[in-house]
Amino acid sequence: MRLFDSRRAPNPRRVRWFMAEKGIEDIEIVQIDIFAGEHRTPDYLARAGLANVPALEIDDETTITESIAICRYLESVYPEPNLFGRDPREIAVIEMWMRRAEMLLATPLMMSVRHGHPALAAIETQVPAIAETNTAAATRAMKLFDRRLGESAFIAADRVTIADVVAFTGIDFARMVKFAPAPEHVHVARWIEAMRERPAASTGV
């Protein structure tokens, strides 16, 4: 297998973090420079189908894109430690919180960075209002996650799961635009520190 990665992008980091949690070290990593447009070359587009990273090439005919799809495939090949759920109830709860993490936090924060950080102007037609709206949405969502993390050490289970990976990599990426939890979100702050102490945190941009 080969993983087409980009160190500067948040979605590939989800996969790197996931691999680190599982101790996966036998996949070849190919770096794609998105600022140089390498994700738009004919060769890459023929392989991935879209100008997106990451992409996991699993054989001569199949390449999987979308970070969560890649992680699900890796979970099936490397089942332990489990990050998607062990039984129907846990699988559903983790899926629920993963979706919330993606839709309410990670995606808005990625849009905030894409439209708010000067360096991204090289690859994005920036609209400041988009950055402002998405930052406000993520700020509102932090209340939900703070409440949840007041009840549980991690977002979806008693251990790190894909929901934590999605939420944390989104929040950490948004440091580029100086996004941080409000002082009153003490449970989120505790969780962030716990995530930063994990060995997988070294997969950072």
Summary of the structure (lengths in Angstrom):
residues: 205
radius of gyration: 16.9
end to end distance: 22.5
largest distance: 51.0
contacts: 636
relative contact order: 0.14
helix: 60%
strand: 7%
